[in-house]
Amino acid sequence: MAIETLHLSSLVRSPLVDRDGERLGRVEDLIVRLGDVPHPPIAGVVVRIGSRQLWIPVDKIDEIGPGGVRFAGKKVNIQPFERRPGELLLAKDLQARHLINLQGARLIRANEIELARTDGRWEVVGVDPSTRVTLRRLLPRALGRRIKPGAIVDWASIEPFVAHVPTARLRIPYRKLAKLHPAQIADLVEAASHDEGEEIIEAVGQDRELEADVFEELDAEHQLEFIRSRSDPEAARLLATMAPDEAADLLTELDQERRLPVLELLPLAKQRKVRSLLSYHPETAGGLMIPDFLCMDVATPVSEVVEAVRTSTAPPEALSVVFASGPDRRLVGSTPVVRLLQAPPGATLGDVVREDTAHVHPDWDIHAIVRRMSDFNLTVAPVLDEEHRMLGVVTVDDVLELMMPTGWRREYGMSTAAEQ
């Protein structure tokens, strides 16, 4: 059995007729109430009769088709249309606007909204982001119907922006964005308008850790765009959840007069780490390093080292390697975590470490860091002071991020709005 489908554009401005086919007015828009269903049903039709804009509930509609809408009642409610909380107008609020395609984490433009009649009711089933639908609207209706649709994106994988609709009282559900990687969410924010980006940031803000991860993935321009609109306590609260090196980088981008007040609002432990990092040039090992790492005495039993890895709050990328020091706290060597797991019972950290001293110093520039990490195949490089005591670690992902050209995600199509 074929499913009856319609394009939204074929309904907007189509005639509203009575049971006898007499014209009463024209269709202005369709109303939906978003919920947890994959395909939201049509709740009603907004029509214009004379100078009045009225609302007709869907149960008073006898027929919806490409030729228009047929009213089933005997009398049209003459009360003017007023949007109720939770309602969206398909043409006014969604058509030609950005939507989030959660499948692949891309922005698409709703150039056309597709409807289908299922089990006797009309539902929103998908979006056509292709530009060919613009041609369909420019042509006479009879010719426009011959323009084939593009690749339809199922509405079940779509999340609309609704911050521009104050009365809707709807926001992007956090649980949907939480399924994406922070880098994917950052790509969406960078591709979106400022208001759309704010709506995404507001949604992930329900999880402070996720919000911090997203901020760390944003480019400097967008980080500043959103942090400048926050008060000093709000900015400090966000920086407190970010990695110290990322927090230090963002703090240096703030206006001069805000840096110290925001810094002084950080928790003392985070404040000390950030102050230490701020003493180095941001493109040196000292500026790039993560001050949280795991360095333990060579005599420590491997079982204790593994437990320390399990309970450590250091970033995962810094914990892929464990470092060993002697009684004088000087670096002795290092070992990947996998070798700890493979060690025999009763072994100590000194039994499994590789006694090498491949390292960098805090004043080394990016070129010297890259040469050292490349020569020794390091994914995590220890940063040592003059006495060969550890100050922090530089990870390969931080090096790559610094070396990539500015705006590389956008240039390579990672964060552009998809218009097929």
Secondary structure as GFF3:
##gff-version 3
##sequence-region A 1 420
A	DSSP	beta_strand	4	7	.	.	.	ID=ss1
A	DSSP	alpha_helix	8	11	.	.	.	ID=ss2
A	DSSP	beta_strand	15	17	.	.	.	ID=ss3
A	DSSP	beta_strand	23	33	.	.	.	ID=ss4
A	DSSP	beta_strand	42	49	.	.	.	ID=ss5
A	DSSP	beta_strand	52	57	.	.	.	ID=ss6
A	DSSP	three_ten_helix	58	60	.	.	.	ID=ss7
A	DSSP	beta_strand	61	65	.	.	.	ID=ss8
A	DSSP	beta_strand	68	71	.	.	.	ID=ss9
A	DSSP	beta_strand	87	89	.	.	.	ID=ss10
A	DSSP	pi_helix	90	94	.	.	.	ID=ss11
A	DSSP	beta_strand	98	101	.	.	.	ID=ss12
A	DSSP	beta_strand	106	109	.	.	.	ID=ss13
A	DSSP	beta_strand	112	118	.	.	.	ID=ss14
A	DSSP	beta_strand	121	128	.	.	.	ID=ss15
A	DSSP	alpha_helix	132	138	.	.	.	ID=ss16
A	DSSP	alpha_helix	141	144	.	.	.	ID=ss17
A	DSSP	beta_strand	153	154	.	.	.	ID=ss18
A	DSSP	three_ten_helix	155	157	.	.	.	ID=ss19
A	DSSP	beta_strand	158	160	.	.	.	ID=ss20
A	DSSP	three_ten_helix	166	168	.	.	.	ID=ss21
A	DSSP	alpha_helix	174	177	.	.	.	ID=ss22
A	DSSP	alpha_helix	182	191	.	.	.	ID=ss23
A	DSSP	alpha_helix	194	204	.	.	.	ID=ss24
A	DSSP	alpha_helix	208	217	.	.	.	ID=ss25
A	DSSP	alpha_helix	220	227	.	.	.	ID=ss26
A	DSSP	alpha_helix	232	241	.	.	.	ID=ss27
A	DSSP	alpha_helix	244	253	.	.	.	ID=ss28
A	DSSP	alpha_helix	256	264	.	.	.	ID=ss29
A	DSSP	alpha_helix	268	278	.	.	.	ID=ss30
A	DSSP	alpha_helix	285	288	.	.	.	ID=ss31
A	DSSP	beta_strand	295	297	.	.	.	ID=ss32
A	DSSP	alpha_helix	302	311	.	.	.	ID=ss33
A	DSSP	three_ten_helix	316	318	.	.	.	ID=ss34
A	DSSP	beta_strand	321	325	.	.	.	ID=ss35
A	DSSP	beta_strand	331	336	.	.	.	ID=ss36
A	DSSP	alpha_helix	337	342	.	.	.	ID=ss37
A	DSSP	alpha_helix	349	352	.	.	.	ID=ss38
A	DSSP	alpha_helix	366	375	.	.	.	ID=ss39
A	DSSP	beta_strand	380	384	.	.	.	ID=ss40
A	DSSP	beta_strand	390	395	.	.	.	ID=ss41
A	DSSP	alpha_helix	396	403	.	.	.	ID=ss42
A	DSSP	alpha_helix	408	411	.	.	.	ID=ss43
###
